[in-house]
């Protein structure tokens, strides 16, 4: 069985350390009959461990050579609980998978391409209502950004998007030598427990507000929100948000940002 040659265009770095693979899978907390989507299985390092747990696994892979390898390694007559889909994860219809498997919430795992990791994260967050939890291997700096909180220089739009709908956690580093080919950066493993229910329109409006603030992250809040309300409305609101007006966005906790957004929205709707 010929091994898959990693493609730089796909951002492929295959995990080769079995101990690390086992640690990653253990974070997903799979139990019998779970529905799991694996992003970019490559040569099946995580796939093999996952299949030992009596789960229903959907492996989504874009590389046709990896697809051929996986079909050969995990033959359908022996692994009836594995479905391999030849597609980009960014184009996957998560709701279709959810319905095909009896409307049961999905768990997601993957050693994802670092060049599209943010796009993948937002794709997963869009499908948060049908996802139970997520475990991803990403570039260390990206993982730290996703899981960071107020006061950190890397706290921003991605962090808030994740914290708004989940509990994200950074677990451990992975050295470049655990992959083939070895990436030029250290990797990190993160998890997101999708444990917060938020109405879609509210989430979309809130994130637009957050993008406005953080695209001017060096400005004080008092300057950033000027375009949201007429001067007289802003003057009425000022006493109730006085503590936040002199701060920068990165200094505000998620709770403070939500409170600020809600008060501005109330003023606009009056």
Number of C-alpha atoms within 10 A of each C-alpha: 7 8 10 17 15 18 11 10 8 15 14 22 22 22 24 17 14 13 9 18 19 15 13 24 18 13 17 21 11 16 10 10 13 18 24 25 24 25 22 28 27 29 22 20 18 24 23 15 15 23 15 9 14 13 17 21 25 20 25 22 21 17 19 12 17 21 23 15 17 20 15 12 14 18 11 13 7 8 14 11 15 20 15 18 14 16 16 14 22 15 8 14 10 19 15 10 19 16 12 10 14 9 13 16 18 24 22 21 25 23 27 24 20 20 14 13 18 15 13 18 18 15 16 20 20 16 13 22 19 20 25 19 24 26 26 25 24 25 23 20 13 20 25 21 19 26 21 22 20 16 13 11 11 18 22 22 19 21 21 23 20 21 21 22 20 21 15 23 18 19 14 16 17 19 15 16 14 20 16 15 17 14 18 10 12 16 22 21 24 23 24 24 20 22 16 12 12 13 8 11 9 11 16 14 12 19 18 12 17 21 15 17 23 18 13 14 17 13 15 18 21 16 13 20 18 11 10 15 15 12 11 9 14 19 10 10 17 14 10 11 17 11 10 18 18 13 15 20 27 22 18 18 15 17 10 15 19 16 13 19 17 14 14 18 15 10 15 13 7 6
